[in-house]
Amino acid sequence: MKSNAIAVLTTVANEQQANALIKLLFESRLAACIQTQNIGSHYVWDGAICHDEEVLLIIKSTNEAYSRLERTIIANHEYEVPQIVALPIEAGYRPYLNWLKQNVTP
């Protein structure tokens, strides 16, 4: 089934920040499902190679809600330049995609 669903990836510094953002996104109906994973991030910042432990959030949402979702993450994020990338969910199990759409308000 074709879909307008997306998976938005962002990272935060710790579980406390993850839980606060998750609560806000659910209360705002910007996400139907959010998965978390503790990760190590390696990146270049101000010319230096950096490594940090972070929490990755995989946020299931819709294309229609993306702009509001992005603004909400930016307004409530501690990083100067947070990672916010959206990946299209091209196809999926119809009942799941219908459930996702029903639980997100554009």
LUMBA-578159 format. One line per 3 residues: number of its first residue (from 1); their letters; for each residue x, y, z of N, C-alpha, C, O. Coordinates in steps of 0.05 Angstrom, whole numbers. Each point is the difference from the previous one (the first is absolute). Last residue first. Example, Ala and Ser with C-alpha at 12.3 -4.5 7.8 and 13.67 -1.06 7.14 Angstrom:
2
2 = SA = 257:-45:142:16:24:1:-15:22:14:10:22:4 | -4:-137:-5:-18:24:0:18:24:0:21:0:13
REM end
This chain:
106
106 = PTV = -53:330:228:17:18:-17:3:28:12:14:17:-12 | -31:-109:67:-16:23:-10:19:18:-15:20:9:11 | -22:-120:18:16:24:-5:-19:22:-10:-16:-5:-18
103 = NQK = -10:-87:35:11:10:25:18:24:-3:12:8:19 | -55:-57:-92:-22:7:19:10:13:25:-14:13:14 | 76:-48:-79:-14:24:-10:-22:9:19:-3:25:4
100 = LWN = 47:-106:15:19:22:2:-14:26:-8:1:20:15 | -49:-100:-27:2:7:28:18:25:4:-7:18:15 | 3:-54:-101:-25:13:7:0:9:29:-9:22:6
97 = LYP = 82:-72:-35:1:27:-12:-26:15:6:0:24:4 | 4:-115:23:19:17:15:0:28:-10:-1:19:16 | -51:-83:-63:-11:7:27:18:17:17:-9:18:14
94 = RYG = 43:-47:-101:-23:19:-1:-12:6:28:-3:24:6 | 106:-49:-27:-24:-16:6:-24:19:4:1:18:17 | 77:20:-78:-1:-14:25:-27:-14:3:-17:1:-17
91 = AEI = 88:73:-46:-21:-20:1:0:-13:27:19:3:16 | 37:73:-33:-12:-4:-27:-24:-19:0:-19:4:-15 | 65:65:84:-8:-28:3:-16:-6:-26:-23:6:-2
88 = PLA = 102:73:19:-27:-9:-9:-4:-29:7:18:-16:-3 | 43:86:59:3:-20:-20:-28:-10:-8:-17:-5:17 | 68:96:34:-24:-16:-5:5:-20:-23:10:8:-21
85 = VIQ = 49:52:101:-2:-9:-27:-24:-18:-3:-6:-16:18 | 66:82:53:-29:-6:-6:-1:-7:-29:2:17:-18 | 74:9:100:-5:-17:-23:-30:-4:-1:-13:-9:19
82 = PVE = 54:98:27:-9:-27:4:-2:-15:-27:-7:11:-20 | 60:75:58:-8:-10:-26:-9:-29:3:16:-18:-4 | 2:65:83:0:23:-18:-10:-8:-28:-15:15:-12
79 = YEH = -18:-70:100:23:3:-19:-3:25:-17:-22:8:-7 | -45:-40:71:23:14:13:23:4:-19:17:17:6 | -129:-22:-23:25:-15:-2:23:16:12:1:24:-3
76 = NAI = -97:-1:-18:3:-14:26:26:-16:1:2:-18:17 | -32:71:-94:-7:17:23:6:-13:27:1:14:20 | 11:-64:-102:20:22:2:-6:17:25:19:7:14
73 = ITR = -80:-76:-34:26:-11:9:20:23:4:13:1:20 | -97:22:-55:-2:-8:28:26:-11:11:9:6:22 | -16:16:-114:-1:25:17:0:-7:29:13:12:17
70 = ELR = -21:-84:-78:27:12:-1:1:25:18:19:3:16 | -103:-44:-27:18:-17:15:28:12:1:12:1:22 | -75:41:-76:-6:5:28:18:-17:18:9:10:21
67 = SYA = -2:-24:-113:8:27:6:-4:7:29:17:11:13 | -46:-98:-46:29:4:2:7:28:8:17:4:18 | -106:-50:-37:7:10:27:30:8:2:8:11:21
64 = ENT = -45:-49:-102:-16:24:7:7:12:27:-2:24:3 | 42:-106:-33:10:23:-15:-15:25:8:13:22:3 | -11:-97:71:-10:3:-27:13:24:-13:9:18:13
61 = SKI = 25:-91:69:-18:22:-4:-10:1:-29:2:-21:-13 | 67:-30:93:-18:-6:-22:-21:21:-2:-14:5:20 | 119:-9:21:-27:11:4:-17:-7:-25:6:9:-22
58 = ILL = 87:-34:79:-11:-6:-26:-30:5:2:-15:-15:13 | 109:44:45:-29:-2:-1:-8:-5:-29:7:15:-18 | 87:-26:83:-12:3:-27:-30:-3:3:-9:-20:12
55 = VEE = 90:49:60:-24:-16:-4:-12:7:-27:-6:23:-5 | 114:-19:41:-25:14:-4:-23:-20:0:4:-24:1 | 111:44:16:-22:-19:4:-26:15:-2:-3:21:13
52 = DHC = 96:11:-63:-18:2:23:-19:-23:1:-6:-12:-20 | 101:58:-32:-15:-24:5:-17:5:25:10:9:21 | 54:50:-103:-14:-4:26:-14:-27:1:-6:-12:-20
49 = IAG = 85:78:-36:-15:-25:-1:-11:-5:28:15:0:20 | 5:100:-62:10:-21:17:-17:-25:-3:-25:1:-4 | 9:86:-39:25:-10:-9:12:-23:17:21:-11:-7
46 = DWV = -109:51:23:21:21:2:28:-10:-6:19:7:13 | -75:-86:-10:-13:25:9:23:20:5:18:-5:15 | -43:-102:-58:19:22:0:-15:25:8:-21:7:-11
43 = YHS = 1:-115:38:-6:22:-18:23:21:2:16:-2:17 | -67:-96:24:27:10:-8:-5:21:-21:-15:-4:-19 | -45:-54:100:1:17:-24:28:11:-4:13:9:19
40 = GIN = -70:-95:33:24:16:0:0:16:-26:-2:-12:-21 | -88:-29:76:20:-2:-21:25:16:7:0:16:18 | -104:-60:17:25:13:9:21:-5:-22:4:-23:-9
37 = QTQ = -112:28:-8:24:-18:1:23:16:10:5:22:-9 | -123:-21:-8:25:12:9:22:-21:0:-5:-24:3 | -99:50:-51:18:-20:10:26:14:8:8:20:-12
34 = ICA = -117:6:-6:27:10:2:17:-22:12:-6:-10:22 | -98:33:-72:18:-20:13:28:13:1:8:12:-20 | -80:39:-12:-17:-24:8:17:-20:16:-11:-14:17
31 = ALR = 17:128:-31:13:-27:-4:-20:-21:9:-15:3:19 | -5:89:-12:19:2:-22:13:-26:-7:15:-3:-19 | -81:39:91:-9:-18:-21:17:3:-26:-10:-1:-22
28 = SEF = 21:42:113:-6:17:-23:-11:-16:-24:-6:11:-21 | 34:-56:100:-21:19:9:-8:18:-23:-24:8:-2 | 97:-66:-13:-25:-15:2:-23:18:8:-22:-1:-11
25 = LLK = 107:39:7:-8:-8:-27:-26:-16:1:-17:4:-17 | 57:21:100:-10:24:-15:-10:-8:-27:-21:10:-9 | 63:-77:61:-26:8:12:-12:24:-16:-24:-1:-5
22 = ILA = 110:-26:-20:-20:-21:-7:-27:8:11:-20:-1:-15 | 94:54:40:-8:4:-28:-21:-19:-9:-19:7:-14 | 54:-19:100:-14:26:-1:-9:5:-29:-23:9:-4
19 = NAQ = 77:-85:19:-27:-3:12:-16:25:-1:-24:-1:-5 | 114:4:-24:-16:-16:-18:-28:-3:11:-19:4:-15 | 82:40:69:-8:16:-23:-17:-15:-19:-20:10:-11
16 = QEN = 55:-59:82:-18:20:10:-10:19:-22:-24:6:-2 | 90:-72:-17:-27:-11:3:-20:21:10:-23:0:-9 | 109:38:-43:-4:-20:21:-29:-9:1:-17:11:-14
13 = AVT = 57:50:-54:23:-6:16:-4:-23:20:18:-14:8 | -68:21:-105:1:17:23:22:-11:18:10:-22:-3 | -49:15:-108:15:-10:23:-1:21:22:-2:24:-5
10 = TLV = -59:-58:-89:13:21:15:15:-13:23:-6:-22:8 | -57:-3:-104:22:-7:19:11:25:13:6:20:-14 | -102:-58:-38:17:23:5:21:-9:21:-7:-11:21
7 = AIA = -62:-36:-96:15:-5:24:19:23:4:18:4:-17 | -118:-13:-39:29:6:1:11:-10:27:-14:-3:19 | -81:-6:-91:14:-3:26:30:6:-3:12:-5:-21
4 = NSK = -86:-2:-45:11:27:5:14:0:27:5:21:11 | -24:-106:-87:-4:13:26:10:29:0:17:7:-16 | -46:-108:-43:14:26:0:-8:15:25:-21:-4:12
1 = M = 19:-104:-19:-17:24:0:17:25:0:18:2:17
REM end
